[in-house]
């Protein structure tokens, strides 16, 4: 569920100046490193659906934010990449 709270503001500094969803990027990197940390090839299979699920979540989240969060549409114009700088 994506909600916009009263008085919520767009953050445009720090990692949010580079990508619009840095927390999701960190989540993907953490889960990508987990099989290596566990020393388990089989753990890779647990990771495989995660990027697709996060991409679906980002698309839904951005629809809500554009509609309900003042300034988000302008932020999207300034910070072009959603998840991976230079890619998407």
URTANOR-V781336 format. One record per helix or strand. SS is the DSSP state (hx for helix, st for strand). FROM is the first residue (numbers start at 1). TO is the last residue. If there is no record, write none. Layout:
# URTANOR-V781336
ss = [SS/SS]
from = [FROM/FROM]
to = [TO/TO]
This chain:
# URTANOR-V781336
ss = [hx/hx/hx/hx/hx]
from = [14/22/43/50/72]
to = [17/38/47/68/78]
